[in-house]
Amino acid sequence: MNARVYMCDPATYDLVYINQAIYRDFHLPEDFSCAGKKCYEVIVGGKEPCEFCTNHLLRRDKFYMWTYHNALSGLDYLLRDTLVPWRGKNYRFSMSINLSEYLDRDIERNELIYREASINDALAIALREEDPLKGIQKMLWKIGSELNADRISIFERGEEQGTVSNTYEWCRNGVEPMKAKMQRVPLTPCFLYDTFREQHIVRIPDYEAYLAEHPHLEHYLPDIRRFIAVPLKISDKIIGHVQIVNPKEQVFQASSYLMMTLSRFIAIMIRNRDAARELERMSQRDQMTGLLNRRGLSNYFMDLPKGIPCAFFFGDVNGLKRMNDEHGHEAGDALIKTVAEIMLQAQQQAGKGHVFRMGGDEFLMIVEQIDETQADTIQQVLREAFRTHHVSVALGTLVSMTPIPDMDAIITKVDREMYKDKGKKKR
């Protein structure tokens, strides 16, 4: 049959049967054996049970129906799962169809044209943007306008456990933005994440009636009549969700399918955004020491507050070439790291600021809100630390008020002070 069928033990996840349709979808060899295989290994390519496993929802007297995008096969499935008795115990019986094939076959009897056109338009608008942030925002604008919704919001899980924060929002004209108020929202009153495990999508056509049936839920958004929410997943892990408030009643059902599809692309765009941020972060860091580099210095300069005294300490490591020649580059790298750690510790003790690796053996330390007297004290602390660690560093110091219009000019000045110190060391 064309439907995909597999059976497994819901207690152990041991796979006991797959049919030929599954062989085709997952490109399994003809001599493939289920023996010793777990369902999540073969069906989703995972190393542990799926976060969205429906075993706990299954009964012998009914089928549980749901949709799922399988990243391994790249296909969307409509699944019907139940429990069947076999060999004295209950086994999971799962039968699914490729949703795309099903919809293609019935294109004239559903709203697929609307769905595909909307998806294509939203993606085209988003992908024109090189900046993923702008792309996501434009996608929300297109979807919100298409659905005549009041609000579309993206929530992402943050570093604070058990919370989500609103990172993107589109609002129809006249609707009050809520993004600023929707930060670090506890997952418990949000209620969605438990529901995602059971339904994979939350559709509430009458929100007032829903709240009346669930009085314990917190009404955390105003003026909701209809509500749709879908999870954002990367590698089958929920990273957040998208929610639509008050889409047009005539397209409520179609908007559910629309968001189930677009949510995958939104998750990919968020992943690309995070990758771009990481690349940007790495481009501003020196890989050996972890300090900011010259590019990081340029961004730091632009963000310096105006009207404050800043102390600049320029250090040049003496004897690096000799260390490399006589003891090897590993010893030279260790010397660089030692100087970096000394300057970083001194900066952290002195106050707000940063340390930058300017080149092979050159370092710049900036400390904010420091006057001449305090700068002299920090310089003495640095020199003592260098002596203690048996490293030789020529050091120049300069204090200047912000704003500093020419970054290179200030670096040149403190560099000259460093060379004066280097000359003293040679004498």
Protein Blocks (a to p, Z undefined) as FASTA:
>chain_A
ZZdcddddfklopafbdcfklmmmnopafkbcfehpafklmmnopabdcfklcklmpcfk
bccddddddfknopacddddddddeehiacdddddddfklmmmmmmmmmcklmmmmmmmm
mmmmmmmpmblklmmmmmmmmmmmmnopabdcdddddfbghiacdfbdcddehiacfklm
mgoiafklnommmmmmmnopacdfblmlmmmmmmmbccfbghifbdcdddddeehiafbd
cddehiafklmmmmmmmmmmmmmmmmmmmmmmmmmmmmmmmmmpcfklopacfklmmmmm
mmpcghiacdddddddehklmmmmmnojklmmmmmmmmmmmmmmmmmmnogcddddfblm
lccdddehiafklmmmmmmmmmmmmmmnopacdddddddddddfblmlmmmmmmmmmmmm
mmmmmZZ
